[in-house]
Amino acid sequence: MQLLKNRILVTGAYGLLGSNLLELSIGNYTLYGMARALRPDVNMPGIEYIEGDIVDRKRVLDVIKAVQPNVIINAAAYTNVDGSEDDREACWKTNVDGVANLAYAAKLIDARLVHVSTDYVFDGTKKSPYKEDDRVNPLGFYAKSKLAGENALIAAGANAAIARTMILYGKSKSSGLNFVTWVIEQLRSNKPIRIVDDQVGQPTLASELAEALIKLALSDCDGIFHISGSEALSRYDFTLEIADLFRLDKSLISRTTTEALQQKAPRPMHSEFDLSRLQAELGVTMSGAWAGLQKFKARYPLI
């Protein structure tokens, strides 16, 4: 099939990942962006935006039957890790029921579905990088819902792949702050920040993840892929790199621990990914932390 004939539907169209997926694909595919509420002020040309919530099975079926995409990328998720401990119903509906709805509809029209999951399915106690088939052990309710979403997709038997990622950052005109943009905003406002030095992960540039997801979606690969930045470092060390690159005052940054922050939901302390399957089967190489930040700054020089 020629690439220009691919009809791609992206859910979570206004989120950081969804908007990057759509922006990078303009002109190459027939694009549809699905979101719970339309925002015409931030819509990009070349994309048809459709209102719809993935938790509504009838709406999902109606949209997918009307659009007839051959590729669906699910970038919609309930991502408030601490909030999910209290708002469990909403979290489960989006992260589990919504995925099941998309999988059902995708199978119905024989569309390929790529679903985005998280490193939080692991408990972060492994001494070496996590491979895709390593034992999962989610700690908090958000993490458990994301694993349940993976299982719902697998059980549906659709033509599908799962992409786990972590510490997503970047920019779009329709999404809110993420870790990197929050750090920049705080330091530019001369506000001191406390950053944990005991949570280690691999920061992932949204535009790079989007490129990898499109490649995965258009491939014949199935199963689970780990897709993240290639370098593992603590949140504190990553923050120092942000400050260095953007020439911000590092004296405003102080280190703390996860225990001291008393966050409601538990986090995996060390969730480094093994990226060998991504490189071997898709030929994708991801940037390290500093290189990713440089790409981010070059793409958004006025940030």
Secondary structure, DSSP 8 states (H G I E B T S, - for coil): --GGG-EEEEESTTSHHHHHHHHHHTTTSEEEEEESS--GGG--TTEEEEE--TT-HHHHHHHHHHH--SEEEE------TTGGGT-HHHHHIIIIIHHHHHHHHHHHHT-EEEEEEEGGGS-S--SS-B-TTS-----SHHHHHHHHHHHHHHHHT-EEEEEEE-SEE---SSS---HHHHHHHHHHTT--EEEESS-EE--EEHHHHHHHHHHHHTSS--EEEE---S--EEHHHHHHHHHHHTT--GGGEEEE-HHHHT-SS---SB--B--HHHHHHH------HHHHHHHHHHH-TT-
